Amino acid sequence: MSKISITKAGQSVLADKMTSALHLALNEGIVTTGQLMLSLIVALIGGSYADRDLMDKITGKDGGGGFRGLEQVEIEDIAIAVLERKALIIAPAKRTSATVNEEAYRKGEIIGTIVGADHFVRSFGTLDVLEHLSRNALLNLAENVWGIPDEAVLDRKAADLRRHMAAQQVMWRPTSFATFTEDLS
């Protein structure tokens, strides 16, 4: 039972007034970076059953102090946890929904660019990546990236060539977060 006796239409009027106050607070109030970060997190994960554990930390339902008792480092930890769950890199070949905007697919790439994730990419010159390249592409890479002379690779079968190239552990990164979609589309 509601504490306030008001019609459903009246509830909507109250909701509109509260929305206006929220917008004023965001634009004219003194809002800290921590408050903005938490607000963005709530806007992103609020209502998600899978993220209820993080919402409970923010609201205090986990037994903690809630947003008023969170230290900056705790806010950052929550933000990182949300980003780890939500910022995914989706291969262009798997972007098949007509109802999803292209930018929605690129969120992970944009976030990766923002946080400088390219510096944390290890070489793609590994067996699990090389097995998806044709023999012709392997021969080209062997000469131009790995520096292996033609005569050393021309007679090798693709599987043997892949193993040989991967064993050399050459740093090879054919794409970046900023160019992933363009490089693979």
Phi, psi and chi 1 to 4 in degrees:
 res  aa     phi    psi   chi1   chi2   chi3   chi4
   1 MET       -  134.1 -172.8   76.9 -179.1      -
   2 SER   -68.7  143.9  174.8      -      -      -
   3 LYS   -76.2  -23.3  -66.8 -179.9 -177.1  178.3
   4 ILE  -112.2  127.2  -57.5  170.7      -      -
   5 SER   -85.0   99.8  179.9      -      -      -
   6 ILE  -147.3  150.8 -168.7  166.8      -      -
   7 THR   -72.2  166.2   64.1      -      -      -
   8 LYS   -62.6  -38.4  -70.7  179.4 -178.1  177.9
   9 ALA   -64.0  -37.6      -      -      -      -
  10 GLY   -66.3  -36.1      -      -      -      -
  11 GLN   -60.9  -40.4  -69.3  175.8   11.6      -
  12 SER   -64.9  -38.7  -67.9      -      -      -
  13 VAL   -63.6  -44.1  171.1      -      -      -
  14 LEU   -61.0  -42.9  -71.2  176.4      -      -
  15 ALA   -61.6  -41.8      -      -      -      -
  16 ASP   -63.2  -42.2  -69.7  -16.2      -      -
  17 LYS   -65.4  -38.5  -71.5 -171.6  174.3  -66.4
  18 MET   -68.7  -37.1  -69.0  179.3   76.5      -
  19 THR   -62.2  -43.1  -60.9      -      -      -
  20 SER   -61.1  -42.3  -66.7      -      -      -
  21 ALA   -64.5  -39.3      -      -      -      -
  22 LEU   -60.6  -46.4  169.4   60.9      -      -
  23 HIS   -63.6  -39.0  -66.3  175.8      -      -
  24 LEU   -64.3  -43.2  -82.7  172.1      -      -
  25 ALA   -60.7  -41.4      -      -      -      -
  26 LEU   -66.2  -37.0  -69.8  169.2      -      -
  27 ASN   -89.9  -31.0  -75.0  -70.7      -      -
  28 GLU  -119.4  -14.3  -62.9  176.2   16.0      -
  29 GLY   -81.8  174.8      -      -      -      -
  30 ILE   -96.4  101.8  -61.2  170.9      -      -
  31 VAL  -114.5  125.9 -177.4      -      -      -
  32 THR   -79.4  164.3   67.0      -      -      -
  33 THR   -60.5  -39.8  -58.5      -      -      -
  34 GLY   -61.6  -42.1      -      -      -      -
  35 GLN   -65.8  -40.5  -69.7  169.3  -39.5      -
  36 LEU   -64.2  -43.4  -75.9  173.6      -      -
  37 MET   -63.1  -46.8 -156.4  177.9  -26.6      -
  38 LEU   -61.7  -40.4  -81.2  174.9      -      -
  39 SER   -63.6  -41.7  -62.0      -      -      -
  40 LEU   -64.0  -39.4  -76.1  169.0      -      -
  41 ILE   -62.6  -45.7  -68.8  167.5      -      -
  42 VAL   -62.9  -41.1  169.7      -      -      -
  43 ALA   -61.8  -33.8      -      -      -      -
  44 LEU   -79.0  -42.3 -179.5   63.3      -      -
  45 ILE  -111.0   -8.0   67.3  171.1      -      -
  46 GLY   -55.6  129.5      -      -      -      -
  47 GLY    89.4   -5.6      -      -      -      -
  48 SER   -86.4  118.3  167.2      -      -      -
  49 TYR   -60.5  -37.6 -176.5   77.5      -      -
  50 ALA   -66.9  -20.8      -      -      -      -
  51 ASP  -109.4   16.8  -61.2  -45.7      -      -
  52 ARG   -60.5  -34.2 -167.1  171.4   64.9 -166.1
  53 ASP   -60.7  -39.3   60.6  -39.5      -      -
  54 LEU   -72.8  -38.8  -60.8  175.6      -      -
  55 MET   -63.2  -38.0  -78.8  -61.9  -64.6      -
  56 ASP   -62.7  -34.4  -72.5  -10.1      -      -
  57 LYS   -65.8  -39.7  -74.0 -178.5 -177.7  179.8
  58 ILE   -70.8  -42.4  -65.9  169.0      -      -
  59 THR   -85.0  -15.5   61.9      -      -      -
  60 GLY    91.6    3.7      -      -      -      -
  61 LYS   -69.1  -11.9  -71.7 -177.2 -179.4  176.9
  62 ASP   -84.9    3.3   68.8  -18.2      -      -
  63 GLY    98.1   -8.1      -      -      -      -
  64 GLY   -83.3 -171.1      -      -      -      -
  65 GLY   -83.7   -1.5      -      -      -      -
  66 GLY    72.5 -167.8      -      -      -      -
  67 PHE   -60.3  -29.0   67.5   92.4      -      -
  68 ARG   -71.7  -25.1  -65.0 -169.8 -162.9  -69.9
  69 GLY  -101.2    2.7      -      -      -      -
  70 LEU   -81.6  133.4  -68.8  173.9      -      -
  71 GLU   -81.9  161.5  -61.2  -69.6  -30.2      -
  72 GLN   -55.3  -42.2 -176.4   68.2   25.6      -
  73 VAL   -64.4  -33.7   70.2      -      -      -
  74 GLU   -69.8  -37.9  -66.7  170.7  -57.4      -
  75 ILE   -63.6  -43.5  -65.2  169.8      -      -
  76 GLU   -63.2  -40.1  -68.8  167.9    1.1      -
  77 ASP   -63.0  -40.9  -73.0  -14.7      -      -
  78 ILE   -64.7  -43.8  -67.6  170.1      -      -
  79 ALA   -60.8  -42.5      -      -      -      -
  80 ILE   -64.0  -42.0  -70.9  167.9      -      -
  81 ALA   -62.1  -41.8      -      -      -      -
  82 VAL   -63.9  -46.1  168.8      -      -      -
  83 LEU   -63.5  -37.7  -70.1  169.9      -      -
  84 GLU   -62.9  -32.7  -74.4  176.3  -23.9      -
  85 ARG   -81.6  -33.7  -66.7  178.7 -172.2 -174.7
  86 LYS  -104.1  -25.8  -55.4  -66.8 -178.0 -174.4
  87 ALA   -91.6   93.5      -      -      -      -
  88 LEU  -113.4  148.4  -54.0  173.5      -      -
  89 ILE   -95.8  122.4  -50.4  -58.2      -      -
  90 ILE  -111.3  123.5  -60.0  168.6      -      -
  91 ALA   -60.6  138.4      -      -      -      -
  92 PRO   -52.4  -34.5  -29.7   37.1      -      -
  93 ALA   -66.9  -18.7      -      -      -      -
  94 LYS   -98.6    4.1  -69.3 -169.1  173.3 -168.3
  95 ARG   -89.9   81.6  -60.1  174.6 -172.0 -175.3
  96 THR  -110.2   -6.4   57.7      -      -      -
  97 SER   -81.7  129.1  175.7      -      -      -
  98 ALA   -77.0  -16.0      -      -      -      -
  99 THR   -94.9   -0.8   61.5      -      -      -
 100 VAL  -106.9  126.7  175.9      -      -      -
 101 ASN   -66.0  143.9  177.4  -40.4      -      -
 102 GLU   -56.4  -37.7  179.4   62.7   23.7      -
 103 GLU   -64.1  -30.0  -74.4  -58.5  -50.4      -
 104 ALA   -65.4  -36.5      -      -      -      -
 105 TYR   -69.8  -27.5  -77.2  124.0      -      -
 106 ARG   -93.0    3.4  -64.8 -163.6   64.8 -141.2
 107 LYS   -53.9  -46.5  -73.2 -171.4  -68.6 -170.2
 108 GLY   -62.6  -38.7      -      -      -      -
 109 GLU   -65.4  -41.9  -64.4  166.5   48.9      -
 110 ILE   -66.1  -44.5  -66.3  166.7      -      -
 111 ILE   -63.9  -41.2  -67.8  167.6      -      -
 112 GLY   -59.5  -39.0      -      -      -      -
 113 THR   -66.5  -44.4  -58.4      -      -      -
 114 ILE   -59.1  -45.0  -69.0  168.1      -      -
 115 VAL   -90.2    3.8  -58.6      -      -      -
 116 GLY    70.4   36.7      -      -      -      -
 117 ALA   -66.6  -18.0      -      -      -      -
 118 ASP   -58.7  -30.4  -81.2  -39.6      -      -
 119 HIS   -69.4  -12.7  -62.6  -68.6      -      -
 120 PHE  -107.5    2.2  -64.3   88.2      -      -
 121 VAL   -78.7  124.4  173.6      -      -      -
 122 ARG   -81.5  173.9  -67.9  178.6  174.8   82.3
 123 SER   -59.1  142.0  175.8      -      -      -
 124 PHE   -88.2    1.8  -71.0  120.1      -      -
 125 GLY   -80.3   48.9      -      -      -      -
 126 THR  -111.6  159.6   55.7      -      -      -
 127 LEU   -56.5  -40.9 -157.0   51.8      -      -
 128 ASP   -65.3  -24.7   61.0  -30.5      -      -
 129 VAL   -89.7  -46.6  174.1      -      -      -
 130 LEU   -61.1  -27.0  -64.5  173.7      -      -
 131 GLU   -67.2  -11.0   71.9 -177.4   12.2      -
 132 HIS  -100.0    8.7  -65.0  -76.0      -      -
 133 LEU  -106.6  145.1  -60.7  177.0      -      -
 134 SER   -69.6  163.2   68.4      -      -      -
 135 ARG   -60.8  -39.7 -175.0  171.8 -172.5  -77.5
 136 ASN   -61.5  -44.4 -163.1   29.6      -      -
 137 ALA   -63.8  -38.9      -      -      -      -
 138 LEU   -62.4  -44.2  -70.2  169.6      -      -
 139 LEU   -61.3  -41.8  -69.1  171.5      -      -
 140 ASN   -63.2  -46.7 -173.9   22.3      -      -
 141 LEU   -64.6  -41.3  -76.9  172.8      -      -
 142 ALA   -56.4  -41.8      -      -      -      -
 143 GLU   -80.4  -48.5 -178.7 -179.1   -5.0      -
 144 ASN   -83.3  -27.9  -63.1  -37.3      -      -
 145 VAL  -108.3  -47.2  175.9      -      -      -
 146 TRP   -81.1  -20.3  -91.1 -104.0      -      -
 147 GLY    74.3   24.5      -      -      -      -
 148 ILE   -87.6  126.6  -55.6  170.5      -      -
 149 PRO   -65.0  150.3   12.9  -17.3      -      -
 150 ASP   -49.3  -47.2  -85.0  -12.7      -      -
 151 GLU   -63.0  -21.7   59.0  -85.9    1.9      -
 152 ALA   -83.6  -13.7      -      -      -      -
 153 VAL  -123.4  -18.6  -64.3      -      -      -
 154 LEU   -58.9  -35.8  -77.3  176.6      -      -
 155 ASP   -90.3   -4.6  -66.0  -26.6      -      -
 156 ARG   -79.0  144.7  -69.0 -177.5 -176.3 -132.3
 157 LYS   -74.5  157.4  -66.9 -174.7  178.1 -174.1
 158 ALA   -56.7  -44.5      -      -      -      -
 159 ALA   -62.5  -40.9      -      -      -      -
 160 ASP   -67.7  -40.6 -178.6   44.3      -      -
 161 LEU   -63.1  -42.5 -177.1   54.7      -      -
 162 ARG   -59.3  -47.5  -72.4 -179.4 -177.7  104.3
 163 ARG   -61.5  -43.1  -77.6 -169.0  -63.7  -82.8
 164 HIS   -62.0  -45.8  179.0   69.1      -      -
 165 MET   -66.0  -44.4  -69.7  168.8   70.3      -
 166 ALA   -63.4  -36.5      -      -      -      -
 167 ALA   -64.7  -26.7      -      -      -      -
 168 GLN   -76.8  -13.5  -69.5 -172.1   -8.3      -
 169 GLN    51.0   47.6  -61.6 -178.8  -10.4      -
 170 VAL   -76.4  138.1  170.1      -      -      -
 171 MET   -74.5  109.0  177.7   55.5   90.1      -
 172 TRP  -131.4  118.0  175.0   57.5      -      -
 173 ARG  -131.8   93.8  -68.0 -170.9  -78.0 -176.0
 174 PRO   -76.9   -4.6   30.9  -36.3      -      -
 175 THR  -147.2  171.5 -170.8      -      -      -
 176 SER  -139.0  172.0   70.3      -      -      -
 177 PHE   -61.6  -36.9  -77.5   89.1      -      -
 178 ALA   -72.1  -23.6      -      -      -      -
 179 THR  -120.9    6.3   62.4      -      -      -
 180 PHE   -51.6  -53.9 -177.7   76.1      -      -
 181 THR   -62.6  -44.7  -64.3      -      -      -
 182 GLU   -66.5  -38.4  -67.5   79.9   12.8      -
 183 ASP   -68.3  -29.5  -69.9  -18.8      -      -
 184 LEU  -107.1   -6.5  -60.0  179.7      -      -
 185 SER   -86.7      -  -65.2      -      -      -
